[in-house]
Amino acid sequence: MAQKMTVTIEITGDNGETIKSTRERELPDVVEFDTQGFRKSFDQIETAVLEARKEVSDEAVSAYMGEVSKKKQKE
């Protein structure tokens, strides 16, 4: 059974508004480490972490910049 990793970025403004982005990925469990070897398992973990981090970062920054743009248009 695979393990689950959750990566979350939450941006909270002074007014309490939040922008939140979350991604989940499956990671190899201990049995998979034994059967497929350390290098392959580690590569799967590293790839999952990097992909999830990129996705949540891109989404959070995009949403944040969208909010900034909306506020600038109102001025």
ABEGO torsion letter per residue (X at the ends): XBBBBBBBBBBBBAAGBBBBBBBBBBBBBAAAAAAAEAAAAAAAAAAAAAAAAAAAAAAAAAAAAAAAAAAAAAX
